Amino acid sequence: MERLIMKEDIPRWSFAHANSAESVRDACSQLPPVISEFLAQHQVPGIAVGVVVGGDLVWSGGYGSVRVGTTTIPDASHIFRIASMTKSVTALATLMLRDRGLLRLDDEVRSFLPELSLVNEEDMDGAALSVRHLLSMAGGLVEDDPWADRQLDLNDDHFGEMLRGGVLMTYPAATAFEYSNLGYALLGRIFRVAAGETVQRFAEREIFQPLNMSDTTWNVAELDSDRVVPGYRLHGGAFELEPLLGDGAFAPMGGLATSLRDLARLVGLHLSAWPPRGGGESALVRRSTLREMAQVQRASNEFPLADSHGYAFTGYGFGLSCSVHERFGRVVGHGGALPGFSSYMEWLPDCGVGVVALSNRTYRPINSLVRACCAILDQHGVIQARRLEPSDLLQRAQRSVIELYEGRSPEALGDSQPPAVRALETLVLDLDDARRYPDFAALRSAMGSVVEVGPVRPIGLLRGSWEMICERGSVDVSVMLGPTVPIGLQFIRCSVVSV
């Protein structure tokens, strides 16, 4: 009789811990010289930098001055404009509406904004513009920095007139990545139609208050002026104040201001979604929604090549840029630039670490500072990816393969204690195909008995590999379990590594 699925047959996610806050905090003592060098090289009045581990701001440092001509050093409580980093909040709020059934990502934009006139849409031969396209920078709208910055406080009536007057597309929708601030302003307008309130009000109530982000606002004029950092530009060798931009129709693309300590809470929220796991959800948002934001939704138009720091941009998620790093794995974040400000946040989901930098001068390459900080943390050995632990099923599969290698037939598997993983019938159907079922007798004759077996290297819950050291060399073994229960071996490959 076929054994019913047992509790031990259900594979579960289990991860080794990555970084401790203590180890990262010790390594952060090496960051100040790099930050000071950036401050001097790029002539920035002031910078605040923070390092986040899990949900905690474990280290922060301020450099330069909050205001030119004063000695007040920025700290984690000073409030900077964060510009396009705002898009991550607008995207999160929009996905929360989706999760509540108030809109769908594939809804057409015109179902919410009939006033929008895409004057050359028919010539583009593209898909109908959707909410998903706007969220993922696939709407075909032309890149619009810094024009959009100056529209930040545009009122809703004037925005409506702009849309009725005509909007041009540079690509057909859903065919290419093109960064658009206007697209996120459209999302803000869609949000108000779908939710019956502005994204600003929703975010304050549903995101900022639950996260205790009391320094975060769309209207800087409302805040304590002593903590609000003014923005500067360099003109004729001297710093000049940039005028304050207000809250308006374009605010969903770049209107937020916040402190380092508040922003760390937002980064911590995103880090809390990794790794996937069982257990209770936050009342704020599903972890799967946060992970969805961090997946590439629109790939880069260019083949991703690593930069000098080892990062390669792969595309855009929902309100977040997505990259990969040769050592860190996934890299997620966003930059922001407005007249007077440059900011950048980036986190490593597989490592549980994030770095945030805020500054008060226009358009500085502050992403390079964030990545230099990550490089220093890595050099001191504190950025370590979480490791997926092999499931019990994979470990049993390893024992089963060793039994096969030592001479037991696949039909006999399933009788041992602890139970072996049985072989699926398909494993032995294609005997002439070494991918399916190796000739273990011939392999053992060539390599000899097993001397030592290495740990399972899992790839997900149902695939893995390991090294098997034999008397006359080593063999790399790969296995894949079947997708249904009772679970069995559907694939075994043995490759001789050394003789």
N, C-alpha and C positions, 0 to 999 in steps of 0.2 A: 504494500500500500504506500502511496506517495505521502511523504511527511508533510503535514500542514506547515504553513509559514510560522516560524517561531519568532519570539521577540529578538533573538540574536541575529535573525536574518534581515532585520530592518537596518540598513546602514544609516548612520547619523553623522552630521558634520561635527568634527572635533578638531580644534586648532591649538597648536602650541602658542604660548604667549609670545608677543613680539618685544616691545620696548617698555622698560620701566621708567616712570617719571623721574626717578632718582638718577638713573644712568644718563638720561638725556639732559637733566639739569646740570650735571657735572660737566658735560661736554659743551654746554652753552657758554661756559666761561671763556671759550676760545672765539666767540663771535664778535665781541666789541671792536677789535682792530679792523676786521673786514667791514663792519658797518661804518666806522669812522672814516675809513679810506673811501668808501662810496660817497659819503657825505661831502668830503673835500673834492673828490674828483668830479662829481656832477653838480657841485655848487647848490646843494639843497639846504634851505634854512634849518629844517628839523625833520627827524625821522623817529618813528616808534616801531619797534620790531618785537614780535612775540612768537613763542614756540608752544604748540599745543600737542599734548599727548592724551589720546582718548578724548575726554571731555574737559580737560583741565589746561589752563594757561600755566605751564610749569616754569616759564621764564619770560621776562620782558625787559626791554632796555630802551631808553630814550637818549637821543643824541642831537646836538645842535640846540636850537631854540624854537619855542612856540611862535614867537613874534620877533621879527628882525629888530635888532637893537636892544633886545632884552636878554636876560639870562635864564628865563624860565625854560627848563628842559621838558620836552614832551614825555608823558608817562602813559600808563595803560588806561588812564581815565580821560585823557584829552580826546576831543572829538574832531575827526577829520571827515571831509567829504570822501566817499568811496567810489563815486562815479559808476562805471559799468559793472562793478561787482554787485550792484543793485539787481542786475538781471537774474542772478541766482535766486533772489527773494521773489521777484515777479514770477519766475518759472515755478518755484515751489508753491506759491499761492495758486497758480493756475492748475497745477497738478492736484492740489488739494480740492479744488472745485471739481475736477474730473473724478476724483475718488468719491466725492459726495453726489455724483450724478447730475451736476449742474451744467456740464458741457462734455463734449467728446473731442478728443484730439483731432479726429478727422473731420470735424464739422468745418464747413466752408466759412471763410471769413465773412463773406457777404451775407450769410444768414444772420450775423450780428451787426454788420456795418454796411447796410445797403448804400450808404453815401459814398463808399470808396469807389473811385473811378480809376481803374488800371488801364490807362489809355492805349497801351500797346500790347495788351494781354493776348488778343486774338492772333497777332503776328508771332507770338512766342510758341504757340502749339504746345503748351504745357498743361500740367494738371491744375485743377481749380485750387486756388490758394486756400490753405487750411491752417487751423490753429497749430497743428504739428509742424508745418513748414516754418511758421514764424518762430516757434520755440527753438527750433534746431538750426536756424540761420539757413534755411533752404527755400526761402520765399522768393528768391530771384530779385530782391530789392538791392540797389547798389549800395556799396559801403559809403557811409555818410559822416565820418569824422572829418573835421570838427563841426560841420554844419549843425548836426543834431544837438551839440552841446548848447548852442545859443538858442535852441528852441525849448529848453528845459522848463521854463515857466510859462510857455504858451497856454492860453486859456482854451477851454473845451470848444467854445464857439469858433474861434479862429482855427483850431485844429480841424473841425468839421468842414470849414471853408477850404482848407488846404486839401482835404481828401476829395471833396467834390470838384475841386479845380483840376485834379489829375495827378496821378502818381505813375512814374515810369518804372519799368522793370529792365534789369540788365541781363537776366537769364530767365528761361522758363522755370516756373516753380518746380521744385523737387528734382532738379538736375545738377545743382552745383552748390557748394558752400560759398556764401557771401555774407560777411558780417554786416548786420543792419540794425542801427538804433531805432530807425523808424518802425521796423517790425515789432520791437518791444513796446514802443508807444502805442501801436495798434493793439497789442495784447492788453495793455492797460485799458483801452477803450472797450475791447471785447469783454474784459473782466467786469466792467461796470454794468454792461448789458446783461451778462449771464448771472451775476451775483446780486444785482440791485444795489451795490455799493462800490466804492473805489477800491482798488488793490491796496492803496495806502491805508485805508481804514481797516480793511480785512487783515493785513499783515500786522498792524499794531496790536489787534485783539487776539489773533489766532497764532501768531508766530513770536512776536517780540515779547508780549506779556508772559506767555508760558515759559519762555526761555530766560526771563528776567533780564531782558535787554533794555534797561531803562534809559540808556544813553542814546538809543537809536531813534532817529526821527527823519521825516521827509521835509521838515521845516526847521532849518537851523536857527532861524530868528527866535524860535520859542525857547531855546536852551540858554543855560548859564553862560554868559559871554566869556567868563574867565577860563572856561574849559574848551571853548570853541576855537579851533586853530584856523587862522586866516590863510588864504592861499596867495602865492606870489608867482610872479614871472620875472625873469631877468631881462632888463631893457637898458641898453647903454652902459652896461657894467654895474648897474644898481638894481636892487630888488624893488619891484612895484607891486602894490596890492592889486589882486584881481577882484573885480566886482562880484558880489555875492549873487548867485543864481537862485531863484526861488522855486517853489513847488508848483508844478503845473501838469499839463497834459503829457509831457515827455518824461515826467519824473519816473515812471516805471522802468525806463531804460537806464537811469543813472542818477536819481535824485537823492539817494540816502546819504546820511551822515551818521557816523557811529564811532565808538571808542574801540581800542584794541581789546579790552576785556570783554566787551559785548560781542565783537566779531569772533573772538575765540569760542564763545558759546555756540555761535552758528556753525563754525568749523567743527566743533565737538559734536553737534547734532549729526552732521554728515558722516563723521568718522564712526559714530555709534551704529551706523547701518552695516558696518563691515566687521567681521565676516558674516555671511548668511548663517542663520542658526534658528533653532526652535525657541520657544518661550514667548512671554508676553510682549505685546507691542506698546510703544509710547502712545499716549492719548493724542499727541500732536499730529503725527503723520506716520504712515507705515514705512518700515525700513525698506521694503521693496520699492517704494516710490522714490526714496532718496537714492537708492542704487540705480534706478532707472534714469535719473538725472545725470548720473555719472557714466552712462554708457554712450558710445558714439552713435548718434542718431543721423548725423550727416558727415560723411567722411571728407577729409581734406581733399582738395582738388589736385594736390601734388603727392607724389610718393613720399612717405614720411622718412626723412633722413635725420639722424641724430645730430644735435648741435654740439658745441664744444663741451657742454656739461653732461652729454649723454642723453638728452631729452629729444623725443621726436613727437611733434604734434600730429595726432591722428584724425582729429575732427572735433565736432561740437556735439554736446549732449543736449540737455534741456537747461539752458542758462548757465552752463559750465563748459569750459574747455577740457578736452580729453587728450592726454599724451601718454606715452610709455617711456620708461627709463630702463636702460640695460640692466640695472641692478635692483631698482626699487619696484619694478612692475608698473602697475597703474599709477598715473599722476593726474589729479583733478584739481581744477581751480578756476580763477578768473582774475583779470586785471581791471584796473579802472583809471581813467584819466579825464579830468575836467580842467578848465582854466584854473590854475593854481594848485592842482593836486595830482599826485600819482600814487597808485596803490596796487598791491598784488597779494593774493592769497593762494596758497597751494597746499594740498594735502596728499598723502600717500596712503590710500585705503588699505593696501596690503601690509603696511607697516604701522599704521595707527599714529602717524606723526603729521603735523601740519605746521607751516610757517606763514606768518602774516607780516606785511610791512606797509606802513602808511607814511606818506610824506606830503609836504606842502609847497611843492613847486611843480609847475606844469610839465607834463609829458617827460618824465625821467624814466630811464630803463630799469625800473625797480624790480622787474622780474629776475634780472640777473643777480641782484642782491639776494633775493629769496633763494635762488638756486645755489648761490655760493654758500649760503648758510647751511643748506641741506648737504652740500658736499663736505663741509667741515664736520657736521654731525656724523656723516657716513665715515669719514676718515678716522673718527674716534670710536667707531664700531658700535654706535648706538642705534643706527637705523637698520633694523632687521625685519625681514618679512615674516609674518605669521606663516607657520607651516601647517598644511593640512595633515592631520594624523591619519595613518591608514586605518580603514574601517576593519572591524573584526572579520567581515566577509573576505576582504582582500588578504588578511593574514591567514585565514583558513585556506584560501585559494593557493597561497604560497606553499603551505604544507601539502596540499593536494598535488601540486606540480612536482614537488620533491618525491612524493610517493610514486608518481608516474615515472619520473626519471629513474627511480630505484627499482622499477619493474612491475609495479601494480598496474593492472589494466584499467582503462577509464570506466569500464562497466562496474568495476568493484568499488569505485569511490562512493562515499556516502555511508559507509559502514563503521568508520573509525570514530573514536571518542578522544577529544572533542570532534564533532562531526566535520568531515571533509566537505568541500564543495563538490557536488556531483558534476559530471561532465554532461553537457547537453548532447543530444543525439547528433546534432549537426557538426560537432567537433571532429568526428571521425568519418564523416561522409566523403570528404575530399582528401583521401590519403596521399594523393600525388601533389598536394599543395602544402608546402612546408609552413605557410602562414597559419594554416588551420591546426595541424597536428604534427608536431615534429616526430621524427623517428628517434624516440628516446633510447632505444636499444643501441642503435648505431652511434648516437651521441655519447652515450655512457661508455661504449667501447673505445671511443676516441679520447674522451676526456677523463675517464676514471670516476671513482666515487666522489661524492660531495664531501668537501672538507669543511667549508664554512659558507654560511648564507648571510648575505647583507640584508639590511632593513628594506621593507617595501617603500618604494617611492610612489606615492599615490598621485594619480591624475583624475581628480574627481573621486566619487565614492566607489565606482565600479570598474575602474581601470588602474593599472599600476605596473611597476617593473622593479626588478632587484638584480643584484649581482650574485651569481652562484659560483663560488670558488671550488674548483675540483682538483684532483690529483695532478692533472696535466694541463692546467690552464683555467681560464675563467669564462663564464657564459653569462650573457645578459638576457634575462627572461622578462617578457612582457605578457600580461594577461588582460583579458576583458571579460567581464561577467555579462550574462544575459539581462535583458530588460524586464523580464517577467518573473513571477514567483510560481513554484519554487525556483530559487536562483541557481544558476549553474554556469560552468565555464563554457564560453562560446568561442574563445580565441586564445591560442598560446603561440608565442613565437620565441625561439631560442637562437641567439646569435653568438657565435664564438668571438670573444673579445681578444683573448690572448692564448697562446699555446706554449 
